[in-house]
C-alpha cells in the first residue's frame, strides 16, 4: 500500500519529486508605488516593544526573513516545533528499536516489521499513519483469506470496522472566508497561498474551495507525476486519465472517482489544488461570495428553493452550505468600514452568538478571526480621532518636520551661494559637504513623515481593534451570563496569520490520527477474539479463576451500564429544562405573531413587494419575516439557557459518566490481576493493561458530543430556518394569488395562518425535542457497544490459549506485532501533542499584545488580524446537581 498522496504541499508520497517541479511558494513582498503610500507601506510596523524599519532607498523586500512584521512569534521567541519534535521522536524511535531487538527470534519470525522506520523532518507523522493503517488492513485480509479453510471467519462487526479503517482519511478543517465585495478577501487568500491565484476585482462571484485530494493506490500514482506540470493541477484531468485503468479494482476506481474528481463532489464549484504551505496540515480555505452582495445567506443549503429562484439557488445553497460546514469563519473587513458599517456589525454579532451560544464552539481555537485590510491607505489627521496625548505627539512631528524644512531651505541657500561664486574663489569641498547635508536632511524629513504616517495608521488600527473587540465582548457577554471577561487578542500579519492557520489544524489532525490508531489497535483485539474462539485445542488450567473473573466482569459491566443510564437521565433532565424554557419563549412568539405580521405589512407596503416577499419565503431586501417571528426564541435569556445546558451542563455530565465508567473498569481489572494464579499473573496483568478504558470511553464520549455539536450547528444560531420550512407550503400558496384584491387576500391568508401560531411553534419545539432524543438514543447505543466490546476483550484477555495450529499461531504473532507498531505510532503522536502544547503556551501569552500588522503581498495593502482566545468563563455545575 502506498502513501496517501494529495495534490497539496505537505502530504504527498511524491513530495521530493513535487519539490523539484514546483516548490511551495512562500510569501514574497515587493513594493508597489501605485497603491498607497510607499513610505507607509515600508514603515507601518505596529508593535509596542519594537519597531523594524526598512531603508527607504531600498524598497524591495523579496524574502520572508525581511518582512517588516512583528507579532507573538517575534515578541516571545522560543524553541521552534522542529527543535522539539524531531529529537523527541528520534529518542522514542531508538527506544522502540531497542525493544524490537530484545524480542525473541521465534516471535519475530515470519512477521513483517510495521514499526516506524524513521522520523523525517519533511514527512509528518500523520502522513505515514493512514498508509500504514491501510497497508496493515490489506495484509490482515490476505492472511485471514488464507486460513478461511480452517473454520476461522470474521464477524460482520469486525469486517465493518476493517472497511471503515481502510477508507478513513486524514481530518481537515474548513475555514470560510467571508466579507463584502471589495473588502480584500481574494487579496488575503492570494497572500496566504503565496501567489496571485484569484482575481481581486469586484466581479468575482464564484465559490472557491481549496482542499486536498487523496489517492491511495500505487497503480494509480505510478504516472501521477506526469500530470503535475503546473502549480495548479486539475483533479478532473487525473480522474479522466486513470479512471479507466482503476475502475476494475475494488478501491482505486471508487476512490479515484469520488476523491479526485472535484466535479463529482463539489457540484461544479471551482476547486483549486496546489502545493500550498498553509494548507499542508489539512486546512481548507473556502472563498464565500460577499455577504453584502445579496441575501444568499438567507436560504438553507438543505432547503428546496422555489422554481423562480433556480438561477440563484446554486450559489445561495453552496454559500450557505459552506458557512454551515465551516469549522472556522474568517471575516475580512475594510479598515474604513469595519467599525461603522452596520452590515459588518450585524454579521459579526450573528456569527459570535451562533458560535458561542448555539454551536458550542469557542473562539479559543481560532473559530472566529477578524481580518482588517487596507491599513496602508493614507489617513488624514482629522480621521485619526486622537486624544490629548496623541495630538501632542502629532504636533511634535509637525514641529520637527517644520524645523527640518527650514534647515533644508537654509542649507540649499548656502549651497546655491557657494556654487555661484567665481571659479578662482570656489570651494568644491564646501559644496560637497552642503550637498551631503541636504541629502541627510531630506532623509530625516522622509523618516519623520513616515513616522507620522505610521503613528496615524497605528491610532486608526488601535481604534478599529478596540471597536471590534468591544462589539465582540458585548456579544459574548450577552450569551455568557454576564461573567467578567477580558479577551486578549491574537494579532498577526499575513505571514503570522498563515502560520496560525497552518498550525491551528495541527492538533486536531493529530487527535484524529490518534483516534484512528486507537481504533486499529482495538481491531487487533477483535481479531484475536476470532482466533481464540476458533482455536481447535484450547487448554485452560484454571477454571475456578475464570469463573470468578467472569463474575467480577459481569458485575462491573452491569455497573458501567448503570452509570451510562444514570448520567443519560441527568442529560435528559437538562434537555427537558431547556425545551421547557424554549417552549415558554415560543409561546411569547406565538402571542406576538399577529403584531409582527402587522409590522411586516408596514415594512413592505406595496402589493408587488409583499407578493415578492412571499415568493422568497419571507425574505425581502435583508428583512426576514421568519427571524422576526422567532426573535423571542433567540433572546439573550434563551441563548443563555441554551449555552448553559448544551455547552456546559451536558458536557460536564458526559465527563462525569466517563470517569465513573473508568473507575469501575479499573477496579475490576485490579481484582482480576490480584486473584490470578501466580504463574500467569504477570501475563494477565499485561493483557489487562492493553485495554485502555479511558481512551475507549473518551473516544465514545467525544463522538457523542460531536453529534450534539453538529445538531447545534444545523440551527445556525437561529430557529428561523425551522419556521421557514414549516411555512413553505403556505408561502407558495400565498405567492400564487392573482387578480383584483389579491393584496387583501394575501394579508388575510397570513392572518388566518398565524392566528393559530401556537400549534406552529409547538411543532418547532417538538422537532427540537425529537432531534435531542434521536442524538441521545444513538449516543447511548454507541456507548453501550463500547462497554460490551471492552468487557468482551477483558474476558478474552484472561484466557491463556495454546493454539497448536502453526498458521493460526503465525497470524496471531503478526497481529500482535502490528498492534505493537500501532502503539509505537501512538507514543510518537503523544509526544508531539505534548511538545506542541508547550509551544502554544509560548505563543499565546496571558498579557495583551499591542496591534501588529503585516503586508499582503504585491498589492501593497496591510492587514490587521484579530483573533481571540478566552479563559473558561463559566464554572461547571457542582456534582450535586446531577
N, C-alpha and C positions, 0 to 999 in steps of 0.2 A: 504494500500500500504506500502510496506516495504522500509527500507532504501536501497540506492544503495550500492552494495557490490562488489567492485573489489577485486581481489586476490593480492593486493599490500598493503603495510602498509600505514596507514593514511586515508583510505577511505573505511571503512567497518562497516556495522552494526553489524558484529560479531567480532568487534575489541577486546573486552575484552577476548572473547574465543580464538581468534587467539594468543593473547599475552601469554596465558597460554601454547599454543602448541609450539610457537617459537617466541621469541622476535625479534624486529627489531635490527639486529646486527649493532653496530656502529664500527667505525674504531679502531682496536687494533693493536699496533705496537710492534713487537718483534725484537730482534737483530738477525742478520744473518751473522755469521762470514765468510760465504762462498761467499759473494758478496760485493765487495768494501771494503773500509777501515772502520773498526768498529769505530775508533775514529772519522772519518769524519761523519759517519752516526749519531753519538750521538751528535756531536757539531756543525753541519752545520746549524747555525741559522743566516740567513742573514737579519738583520734589523738594521736600523740606530740608533734608540733610545735605544734599549735594546738587550741584548744577554742572552739567557737562556741556562744554561749548566746542563748536567746530569752527575752524578758521574760515572767515567769510571769503577769503581769497581762494579757498579750495573746497568748493561746494559739493563735489562729487562724493557720494557715500555708497560704496559698492559691496561692502561685506557686512555680515551681521555683527561682527565684532565692533564695527564703527558706528552702530546705530546710536543716536543720541537719546537714549531712553534710560529711565531709572524706575525700578519697581521693587517688589518684595524680594526678588532674587538678588538684586544688587545691594539692597539695604541689609539683608540678613544672609550673608554669604555662608554657606555650609557645605558639607560633603555632597557631591552630586550623586544621582542614583547609581550610575555605573561604578562609582567608587565604593559603594556599599554592597550592591547586589552581586557583582562578579566575584569578589573574594569569598563572600559567604557561600555562594553557590558552589564555588570550587572546593571549599572546605567540606561541604556536605558531600560533594562528589567523591572526594578522597575517602571519607568515612564509608560511603556506600561501596566503593571499590574494595575497601578493606573487608567489609562484611561479606562481599561476594567471594573473596579469596579464601575466607575461612570456611566456606561451605564444603561439605564432603564431596568427593568425586562422584559417588553414586547418585546424590541428589541432583547434581548438575548435568548428568549425562542425558543427552538427547533433548535438552531443554534449551530453547533459544534465550539469549541474553537480551531482555527487554529494558534493562536499566538505562538511564540517561547516559549517553556516551560522552558528552561534553557540554559545557555551558559556554556557548559562543556569545560574544558581545553583540553581534548583529542579528542573532536569532532569538526571539522572545520565547519564553518557556511555554506560553500558551499556544504558540505556533507549532510546537512539537507535540503537545499533548493530544490534540484531536487526531492527527495522523497516527499517533501511537495507539490510541483507542481503536480507531477504525481498523488498523492492521491487526491488532490483537483479536478483535471480534472475528475478523475473517479467518485467522488461523484456528481459533477455537471452533468455528463452524466446520472447518475442514476436518479437524480431529474428531469431533463428535460424529461426523458423517462416516468416518472410518470404522467406528465401533458400534454403529446402529444395529449391526447383526448380533451383537451380544445382549440385546434386550434393553439397552440404555437409551432413553428418549428424553428430550427436553420438554418441560411443561409449557403450556401456552403462555403463562405469565413470564417465564424466563425468556421465551422466544420474543415476546413483545419488548421486553427490556433490551435484548440484544439489538433488535431492529431500531429501537429509539436511540440507543447509544451510537449505532452505526451511522445514523442520519443527523446526529446533533452537530451544530455548527457553532463557532465562537459567538459570544454575545456582542451586540452593538448598541450604541447609544445615539439616538436621533436628536439632533439639535435643529429646531425650526427657527430660521432667521426671518423675522417679520419687521415691517416698518413701512412708512408711507413711500410712495414712488418719489425718487429723488433724494431720499434720506441717506443713501450711501450703502445699501445692502450689498449690491454687486461689487462695489469697491472694497468693502470689508472682506467679502468672500475671496476676491481676487488676491488681496493681500495675504489672507490666511493660507490660500493654496500656493502662493508664491509665483503666480503667473497671471497674465491678463487673459483670463479664460472667458469671462462673461461680459456681455455688453453693459456699459454703465449709463446708457441713455434711459430716459423715462419710458421708452416704448416697450421695454422688456416686460412681458406678461406671462411667460411660460413658467412652469413649475419645475425646478431643477432639483434633482436628488443625487447627491454624491455619496456613493456607498461602495461596499466591497462585493466582490464576486468570487465564489469559491468553487474550484474544481477538485475532485477527489480521486480521479483515476489516472494512472500513469499513461495509459494508452491514449488518453485524451490530451495530456500535457506534452506528449512526445514532440509535437510540431507546433505547440502554442507560441514558442518564441519567434516563429517565422511571421506571425501576425503583428508583433509588437514593434511596429516601425515608428509610431508617433507616441508622444507622451499621453495623448488621449486616445484610448482604444475603444472601438465599438464592440461591445459584448455580443451584439447580434451577429456580427461577422463571424466570430468564433463559433457561435452556435450553428450557423448555417454551414460552415465548413466541416465541422466534426460531428454534427448530429447524425448523419447517415452512417458514420463509422461506429458510433457508440450506441445506436438505438437497439442493437441486438443484445446488449448486456442488461443485467438487472439494475445496475447502479449508474453507469455512465450516462446512458441515454436520458433517463428521467432527470438526473441531476443537471445534466447539461442543458436540457430544455427548460428546466424550472429556475436554475440559479444563474445561468449565463445570459440568457436572453432577457434583457430588461423589458423588452416589448411585451412579453407574456405576463410579467408580474406587475408592471407599473402602468399599464393602460396608456401607452404612448407618452408617458412622461419623458422628459428629456434627461435621461440618466447619463451622468458623465463619470468616466473612470480614468484613473491615472495614478502614478506613484507619488501621492501627496503625503508629506511627512505628518501633517496634522491629523490625517485620517488613519494612520497606521495602527492605532490602538482600537479600531472599531468604531470610531466616531463617524456619524453620518450627518452631513450638513444638508438641510433642505431649504432652498430659497423659495419662500412662500410669497405669492403675489401681494402687493401692497394692500394693507388693510384699509387704507383710505381711498382705494380705487372704486370699490363697490361694496355691496352688502354680501360679499361672498361668504363671510363667516356666519351669516345668519342661517345658513342651510346646513343640515346634517349630512355627513357623508353616507350615512346608512339610510337616509330617507329618500323616497322617490319624489322628485320634483315634478310639478305639473308639466304637461307636454309643451306649453308655450315657453317654458324656461329651459328647453333642452340645449339651446345654444350656450347658456351659461352654466348648465349643470356640471359638465366635466370639470371645469376649472373650480367651480364652487365646491364640489364634492371632494376633489383632491386636496384643495387648500384646507378644508375643514378636517379631512382625514389626517392630513399632515400635522395639524395642530393638536388633534386629539391623541395621536400616537406618539407625539414628541415626548422625550424624556426631559428635555430642557428647552427653554424658549430664550432666544437672544433678540431683544428688542432694540433695533437700530433707530436712533433719533438724530435729527439735526440739532446742533447746539443752539441755533437761533430760535428753535420752536419747542424744545423739549419741556421747558418749564411752563410756558404759557399756552401751548397747544392743548385744547380741550380733548381732541381725539387721542393724543398720546396719554394724557392723564386717565381718560376713561379706559383705554386699553390696558395700561399698566395696572390700574386698580382692579380691573376684571381678572387679569392673569394672577395677581397676587392673591386675591380672595379665592379664586378657583384652586390654586396650587396649595395654599396653606390651610384652607378650611375644608374644601371638598375632596381634593385629590389625595390628601395625606402626605404630600411631599413637603420638603423643606428646602429653603434657599441655601442651606448649608452646603449641599452637594453641587452647587452651580446649576440648580434647576432654573434659575432666572438670572439673566445677565442683561444689563442695560448698557449699550454701546453708544456713546455720543460722538458724532462725527463733525467734521468741519471746524475743528478747533484752531486751525491756522488762518482762518479768514480774518482779515484785519478788523479791529474793533475800535470804535470811537470812544473818546473819554466819557461822554455822557451815557454810553451804553454799559459801562462797567459798573455803575451804581456803587461807587466807592464810599467807604466810611471816612471819618475824620482822619484816621491814621493813613488810609490809602491815599486820600487826596494830598496829604502832606508829603508822602513818598513820591507821588506823581509830580508834585511841584518841585521836588529836589531834582528829578530827572530833567524837567524843563530848564531849571537854573543851570545845571551842568551843561546841557546842550547849548544854551544861550552863551555861556562863558566860552565854550569851545568854539562856537561860531565866531565870536568876537576875536579869539586868539587866531583863528584861521584867517580872518579878514586882515588883521594887523600883520601877520606873517606874510601873507600874499602881497600886501602893500610894500613891505620891506624888500621882498624878493623882486618885485617889479622895479623898485628904485635901484636895486643893485644891478639888475640886468640893463637898465637904461644908461648906466654910466659909460663914459668913453672907454675904449679898449685899453689905453695906457693907464687908466685908474681902476679897471675892472678887477674884481676879486672872485675867481671861479669857485674857490673853496667855500666862500661865504654863500654863494648861490646854491651850491650843492647841499650845504648844511640847511639852508632855509627850505629847499625842496623836500628834504627828508622830514623836516619838522612839519611841513604842510601835510605830507602823507601820513605821518603819525597822528596828527590831529584829526585828519579825515577818518582814519580807522577808529580813533577814540569816539568820534561822533557816531559812526555807524554802530559801534558797540553799545553806546548809550541808548540809541534808538532801538536797537534790538532788545536791550534790557527792558526798555519802557514797553515795547510791544509784548514781550514775554510777561511783564507784570500785569498788563491789561488782560491778556488772554488767561493768565492764571486767575485773576479776580473773577472773570466770567466763568471759568471752569469750576472754581470753588462754589460760586453761586448756583450753577447748574447742579453740581453734586449735592449741595445742601437741599435744593428744591426737590430733586428726585428722591433723596433719602427721606425727607420729611413726608413726602407722599407715600413712600414705601412704609415708613414707620406708622403712619396713621392707618393705612390699610391693614398692616399686620396686627396692630393693637386692636383693631375692630374685631378680629377673629381669635384673639388670644386672651380673652377675659381681662383685658386692660392690665396685664402684667407689665412691670417696668422692663424696658428693652433698650439697649444701647447697641444698635447694629454697627459693626465695624466693617468698612468697605474693603474689598479686594480690588485694587486699581492696577490696571495693566495697560500697556500699549499693545499694538498688534503682535509684535513678537512674543510678548508675555501672554497675550490672550491665546495665541496659537499654542503655546506651551501648556497653558491651562487646559484648553480643550483636549490636547494630546494626552495630558496626564490625568484628567478628570475621569476618563473612562477606564483607566488602567486598573483601579481597584475592583471595579465591577466585573471587568473581564477576568481578573484573577479569581474572584469569588465564584463566578460562573464556571470557570475551568476547574476549580477545586471541587465544586458540586458534581461536575461530570466525572471526575476521578473517583469521588466517593461512591457514586452510583455504579461505576465499573468495578470498584472493589467489592461491593456487596453482591454484584453479579457473580463474582468468583465464589462467594459463599453459596449462592443458589446452585451453581454448577456442581459444587462439592456435595450438596444435598442430593442432587440427582444421582451422583456416583455412589454415595453411601446407601441410598435406598435401593439401588440396583445391584449392589455388591453381592456376589454369589456365595461368599463364605465369611460372613461377619462373625467375629469371636469377641464377645464381651464377657469379662471376668468378674464384673462387679454389678450384678443385677440389683442388689439392695441399694447401692449408691444411685443407680439410675432411677429407681422408683422414688427415692427420697428427693433427688434433684428435680424430677418431673413434677412432684407435688409442690415444691418450692416455686418452680417456674409457673405452674398453673395459678397458684395464689397470687404471684406477682403480676401475671398478665391480667388477671381479673381486677386487681387493684389499679393497674395502669389504665385500663379501660374505664374504670370508675372515675379516675382523675380527669380523663377526657370528658366524660359526661358531665361531671360537676362543673368544670370550667366552661364548657359549651353552654350550660344552663345560665351561668353568670354572663356570658357574652350575649345570649339571647335576651336576658333581662335588660342589659344596657341598650340593645337594639330596640326592644319594645318601648323603653322610656323615650328613646329618640323618635320612634314612629308616633308615639302619643303626642309628643311635643310638636312634631310636624303636622299632625292632624289638627291640633289647635290653630296653628298658623294657616293651614289650608281652609279652615272654617272662616277665618277672617278674610282670606282671599275671596271665598265664595260670597260672603256678605258684601264685599266691596266691588264685585264684578260688574254690576249694573252701573255704578258710578264711574268705573274705569271705562266702560263701553261708551258712556256719555262723553267722557273726556276725549276718547278716541274720535268721536264724531266731530268735536270742535277742532281737533288737531288735523283731521282730514275732512274738510267741509264739503268738497266738491264730489259729485256723484261718480265721475270717472276715476278720481283718485281713490275713492272709497272702494270701488269695484276692483281697482288695481291692487289695493292692499289685500283684498280677499283672494285674488288670484295668486298673490305672493305669500299666502298663508299667514297673514297678519303682519307682514313687513312692508314698510314704506319709507324710503329715504332715511335709513338709520333708525327709524322708530320700529318698535316691536310690541305688538299688542299682547303676545304671549308672555313676554317679560313683565309687562305692566300688570297682567292678571296674576302672575305668580310672584310679584315683588315681595310680598309679606313672607313668603316661604324662604327667601334668602336674605332676610333682615339680619341685623347684627346678632340679635338673640338666637335666631335659628342657626346661624353659622357657628356661633359659639357652642351651642349644644351639639351640633354635628361634629365640630372639631374635637370636643371633649370626648364624645362617645367613640367616634370612628378612629381617631388618631392617637388617643391617649388611653382610655379605659380598656378598649378591646385588645390592643396590642399588649397591654400590661397583663390582662388575663391570659393571653396566649403565652406570654413569658412565664407566668406562674405555672401554667399547665406543663410546659417543657421541664421546668425544674422539678416538679412533683414526679413526673414520669422517670426522669433520670435518677432521682433518689431511690425510687422503687427498684429500678433495674440494677443499680449499683449494690443495693442491699442483697438482692437475690444472687448476684454474682459472688459476693463475699461469702454468703452461706454455702454456695456450691463448692467454691475453692477450699474453704475450711473443712468441709466434710468429705472431700475427695480422698480416695486411697493414696497412701504415700507414694507408691511407685509412679502413679500417674498425676500427682498433684501439680507438678511444675508444668506438664504438658497441658493439663486442663486450664490452669491459670493463664497460660499463653494463648490458648484458644479463646478464652473469655475476653482477653484484652483486645483481640482482633475486632471485636464488636464494639464500636464506639456509639453508645446510646445517645450521647449529646449531639453528635454530628447528625445522626439519623433523625432525631426528633426536631432538631433545629432546622434541618432542611425541609421537613414536612411543615413546620410552623411558618417558615419563610414562604413556601408555596401557597399556604392558606392566606397569609397576609397579602401576598402579591395578587391573589384573585380578588381580595377585597379592594385593593388599590385600583385594579383595573375597573372594578364596578364603580368606584367613585369617579374615575376619570370619564366614564361614559356619560355621567350627568353634566360634565363640562362646567361646573360651577353654577349651574342654574337648572331649574326644573321646567324652563320654558319649552325645551325640546319635547319633553314628555307631553305637555299640554298641546303642543302643535300637532303631534301625532294623533292625539285623541280627537282633535278638531279638524283633521284633514278632510274627512268626508263632508263636514259641514261647510268648510271654506269652499270646496269645489261646488257645492250646491248653491251657495250664496253668489259666487262669482259667475254662475251660469244665468243669472237673472238678466232679462232684456225687456225692452219696451217701456212704454209710459208708466211712470210710478215705480220704476224698479228701485230707485233710491230709498223710498219709504219701505218697500218690501224687503230690501236687504237689511235695513236697520231693524225692522220688525222681526225678521228671522233671527238675527243675532240676539235681540232682546228675549225672544222665546227660548232660545238655546241656553242663555246664561241665567235665565230666571230660575232654572233648576241646576245651578252651578254646583250645589253641594254634592250631588251624585258624581259630577265630573271630577271634582277634586278628590272625592273618596276613592275613585278608581285609580288616580295617580298615587295616592298613599298605599293602596293595595298593591300596585305594581312595585313600588319601592320595597314593601314588606316581602313580597314574593321573591324579589331579587336577593334580599338578605337570606331568606330561608334556603334558596337554591345554593347559594355560596356556602352556607353553613353545612348543609347536608353533604355537599361534595367534599368540604374540608374534613368533616367527621369521618366519611368513608376513607379518605386518604390516610388520615391519622390511624384509623383502625387497621388498615392494611399494613402500615409501618410497624405498629405494635405486634401484630400477628407474625409478620416476617421476622422481626427482631427476635422474638421468643422462639420461633422455629429454629433460627440459627443457633440460639443458645442451647436448645435441646440437642441439636446435632453436634455441637462443639464438644460436648462432654462424652461423646461416644468415640471410643478408640477403635477404629476399624482396622482390619487386617486383610485387605483385598489381595488375593493371590494372583489375580489376572494381571499379566505384565502390561497389557495395553491400557487397562484402567489405571494401574499404578503410574505409568508414564504420563497419562493425561492428567492425573491428579498432581504430579510434580510440576507439570507445565502450568497448570492453573495457579499453583502456589508461587511459582517463580514470577508469573505475570502479576499476581497480586503484590508481591514484594516490590516489583518495579513501579507499580502504581503508587505504593506508599512512598517510594523514593521521590516521585514527582510531587506528591502532596507535601512532603517535607520541604522541598525546594520552594514551592509556592508559599508556604507558611513563612519561610524566611524572607521572601521578597515582600510579602504583605507587612511583616513587622518592620522591615527596613524602610518601606515607603511610608508607614505610619510615623516613623521617626522623622523622615524628611518633611512630612506635611506639617509637623509641629514647628519646624524651622521656617517653612514658607508661609505659615499662617499665624503670625504673632498675635498676641492678645491686644497690644496697644494699636490705636488707629494710625494709619499711614496717610500722609498727605497725598494729594492728587498727583498721579503720574500720567504722562501722555507719550505717545509714540507715533511714528509716521505710518502712513498707509500706502506704501509703495510709490509708484510713479505718479500718482495723482496729486501729490502734494498736500493731501488732507491729513489732519491729525485725528486721533481717536482717543476718547476717554472712556475706558471700560469700567463699569460699576457693577460689581457682584457683591453679594453679601453673605456672610456666614454668621450664625447666631448661636448663642448658648441655649440650653434647654430652658424653655420659658414656662413650662407647666410641669410641676412635680407630679409623679404618679400617685394615684389614689392609694390610701392605706389598704393593707390586706383585709381589714375588717369589712370592707365594702363588698368583698366577693361573696 
